[in-house]
Amino acid sequence: MSVGRFVAAGLAAGIANLIAGFTLAHVVGIDRLQELLRAHGLRAIGEPQDALVHVLVRVGMGVLVTTLFVCLTPRFGVGPRAALVAAAFGWLFVPVFTAWGHLHIGLFPSAMAWTWVGCGAIEMLVTAFVGGWVASGGRFGR
């Protein structure tokens, strides 16, 4: 795989992650999360000064999940199985770990933690499938 295709796949996956996360946050209710943060004396997320960092983190996640996909293709083939495994790794180490930590310290009630975990699964699946499709040059699953 060329470096250009890899970079394009990582960026596409990161943008897909950003769009999925933004959409899910507004469907599920970002207001509830901000309310919980304020109740604990923390600054609410989503302020204009957070935008650049948020975008960079999301693009970074896209690059990492795409890297996992590329590394897994010799074992699982260029297709959905490699994307599912890459998404599972990303899901376990970002949304699940974060939700558990927030639940453990009392920041989230369990319903919010489960919502975070569910939304994270969707985000990581979208990220891995977009990154995998672009990395494979459209030959995903063939």
Buried (B, 14 or more C-beta within 10 A) or exposed (E): EEEEBBEBBBBBBBBBBBBBBBBBBEEBEBEBBBEBBEEEEEEBEBEEEEEEEBEEBBBEBBBBBBBBBBEBBEEBEBBBBBBBBBBBBBBEEBBBEBBBEBBEEEBBEEEBBEBBBBBBBBBBBBBBBBBBBBBBEEEBEE
